[in-house]
Structures are given as structure tokens and as C-alpha cells.
Amino acid sequence: MLRRPVFLALLFCAPWVAAEPLQDMQKLRQLGDAWLEQQAAQAWPGVHASAHTDVVDDRLSLAACRDPVFSLPRGARLGNSGSVNATCLVPARWSLYLGFRLRLSGPALVARRNLPARAILGAGDVEAREIEYEQLPIAFLKDARLAIGARANRRIAAGQPLLADALSRPPAVTAGQRVRICARGSGFSVDQEGSALNTAAVGELVRARLRSGRMVQGMAQEDGSVLVQP
């Protein structure tokens, strides 16, 4: 008759050990998605990004992290897919890689008709649309001025987005050419003469050397000048 009270007394006297909270993987993925979308917004202003990190194995148990830190693997660049590293420092140290897919969409020029190879594009051959980028946004042309007058390097089907490498444009500036370098900023405008160090079409980057020997970089303009902005 005495065994039961003694057993109950031991239960009530034993110290309470709380189970350590585990990381909510769904919450971790949501934080990772938000971080990736923020990075995309900084890398490509005006582009809509929707990130989706992969499901984590249910068998993985990690201590709940107060403030996980996200980063791309060393040497990696943000793209349409890849992996992102989630690191915890407090209260426990752990690191976890999450695979992801990044859906990117925004404006781009598309062909209004079938364009044969070597066709010279006119204003009626292109139009702006909202598309989903299957490559990085920088690969797609968005300014009609960069397409009109350009030559198609290959056949482009109607409705197909125009990629920068699908067109050849006549050079606006050639290497060694004397060019007018226009520096523009808030409240000032300065024109100098210099020498172009590379050949570039309208809208492409030009490196130039001023008479003083200083090196500058700007955008090739339709009139053959180089626009430098701070």
C-alpha cells in the first residue's frame, strides 16, 4: 500500500526538463523566399520576383534559430535556380542549404512578326510586353532604340522575346576614335574630348581616355558621343 504514494512523490519531486524547441522549416523557407526576392529586387529593379525554396526532409531536426542569416554559396550568382545557405548562430550553430527556383517577370521587347536572319528591324517589327524571363533579365532587350536598325543574327519567330545576343547593331563608336565625352549630373554638365578604347553600339558601355590620361566609362550615344553619369 505504501508503494504508490512513494512513486507519486518521486514524480512530483523530479525536476522538469523542457524539450528544446525545434526549427519550424516552413517558417525558415518563408524567410528564405523573402530574402531571395529582396536580392532580386536589388539586382534587377523593376523586375517582379517570386521565390520558392524546396521542401526540407522531415527527418531533419534542428534547434529553433532566433535570427537565421541567408547567403548564396561562395562564388555563386543569383539566377533562376540554385541553392541558398541558411545559417544559425544563436542559440545553436547550424547551417543548411535550401534549393530554390526564382520566377522572374517584367518588360521585354518581342517580335511582332517572323523575322528572317539578317533582317533589319524597323519600328513596326517590335513591341513591348510583360513576359516571364527564362534567362536573367539582363539578357532581354527592353528599349526599342536598341532594336530598331539592328540586324537579326538568326531567325526570330513572332512573339519571341528579343535577346541582346540575337541582334547586331552598327557601332556608334569605334576603338581609337576621338569622341566627345559628356558628363552629366545634378546641377552640372561638362563636355571634354577623349579617345574611345573599345567599339560599341548605341547603349553599350564605352571606356575612354581623357586628354589628362584619366580613364572614364560611359554609354555610347546615337551621335557618337559618350555619356558619363555619376
N, C-alpha and C positions, 0 to 999 in steps of 0.2 A: 504493500500500500504506500510505502514511502518513495518508491522509485519515480512515480510520475511527477510529484512536486519538485523533486530534485532536478529532473530533466527539464521541466519548465523554467526553473530558476536559472539553469545554465543558459537556456535560450535567451532569456531576457537580460542576462548579465554579459553576454558575448558582445564585443564591440561591433558596431555597424560599419560594414565596408561597402561604400557606394561603388557601383560599376562605373568605369571610366567611359564618358560619352564618346561615341564613335562619329566619324566624319559622315555627314549627310552627302552622299555622292551626287544626288540630284542637285543640291544647292551648289556644290563645287562646280558642276557642269554649267549651271546658270551663270556663275561668276566668270567662268572661262569664256562662255559665249559673249558676255558683256565686254570683257577685256579685248577679245578679238575684234568685235565690232568697233570699239573705240580706236584700236590701232588702225583699222581700215579707214575710218573717217579721217584720221590724221594723215594717212598715206595718200588717200585719193579723195580730196574734198569734192563734195557734190555727188559722190557715188553712194548708193544705198547698199548696205552690207547686212547679211543675215547669217550668223554663225551657228553651227550645230556640232557640238562635241559628241564623241562616241560614248556609248553606254559602258560603264565600268563593271568589271567582273564582281558579282555579288559576294563572292568568297573573300574579297579583299576587305580587311578591317583595319582602319587607320584611326588614330586619335583625332578627335574633332579639332580643327585648326581655327584659331581666333581670326587670323588675317592672312589667308594664302596669297602668295605672290606668284604672278604668272610671267612667263617669258618664252621666247622662241629658242630652240636649240642653237647653240653657238654656230655662227656661220649661215644660219637659215634666214630666208627672207619670207615675208608674208605672201601667201599665194592662195590659190583656190582650194588647196588642201594641204595637209601636213600634220604636224603634232605640236602641241603646246605643253610646256612644263609647268606644273603646279607644285610649288614648294612651300612647306610649312616650317616655321622656326619655333613657334610657341603654341601650345605647351610642349609639343613633341616635335622632333625633327624628322621629316619625311619628304620624299619627292616622288611625283607621279606624272607620267606622260599621258596626255589625252589626245587621241587622234581627232581631227576636225575636218569639216568641209565648210567652205566660205562661199556663200552665194552672193555674187556682186551684180548689180544692175545700174544702168544710168544711160545718158545720152550717147549716141553714136551716129555716124553717117552710114547710110545703106544705099545700095544701088537701086535706082528706080526701074532699070531695065537690064536685060542681059548685056554685059559689056565684053566684047571680044578682047583678046590680048592685043596690046599696043594701041588700044583706043585712047583718044584724048578726051578727057572728061569735061563736059560742059555743065553749066548751072542746072540744066534740066535732068542731068543724069544722077543726081544725088539728092537725098532728103534726110532730115534728122528724125530719129526715132528713139524711143526708150527700148533698150534691149537688155538681155542677160549676158554678161561678159563670160565667155568660156575661156578667155585668157585674161591676163592682167589688164586693167583699164587703159594703161599707157599704150597698149598695142593698137587701140582703136582710134580712128580719126574722128574728131568732133567739130572741127572748124572747117566750114565749106571752102574757105580761102585756100586751105592746104590741099584740097582735092581738085578744084577747078583748074584746068590747064595741065593737070598731071597726066601721065601716061600709065595705062594699066600694064603691069608686068605679066599678068596672066588673066585668063578668063574669069570674070566676076559675074555670078548669077544674080538675077533680080531679087531684091530683098536681102542679099548677103551684106553683112557689115564690111566696111572698108578698113582694112588693116594698113598700118603705115608702111609695112614692107611689101604691100601689093601694088604700090604706086611708085613711079619715078617722076620726080619734078625737076624742071630745069634749074640749074644753080642760079641763085641771086647774087652769090658772092663766090669768087674762086680764090684758091690759095695764092698768096703773093700779091693780090690786088690791093691797090690803095683804096681805102674806104673811109667814109665819114662815120665817126663814132659819136652817137648821140646819147648823152647821159641825162636821164630824166628822173626827177624825184619830187617830193612835196616842196613846192616853192622855188625850185631851181631847174635850170636847163643849160647844159653845156655841150658844145659840139667841138670835137677835135678830129684830127686826121691820124690815121694809123694804117697798119698793114695786116690784112687777113692772113691767118696761119692755116686755115683749112677751107675747103669748099663746102658750101651749104645752100640748101634751098630755102625758100621763104618759110619762116617759122622754126628753122633749125638753129642750133647753137653755133656760134662763131667765136673762136679765140682770136684775139687781135693784139698787136703790139703797138703801143703809142710811141710817139717820137721820143718821149722821155725814157723809153725802154720798159715801162710798166706794162704788165700783161692784164688784159681785161677779157670778159666773156659776155656776150650778148646775143640777141636774137636777130637773124637776118630779116631785113625788110624788103618789100616789093621794089623799092627804089635803089636797092643795092647798099643801103646804109646798115649800120649795126646798132640796135637799140639796147642800151645798158640801163638796167634799173636796179636800185639798191635793195 
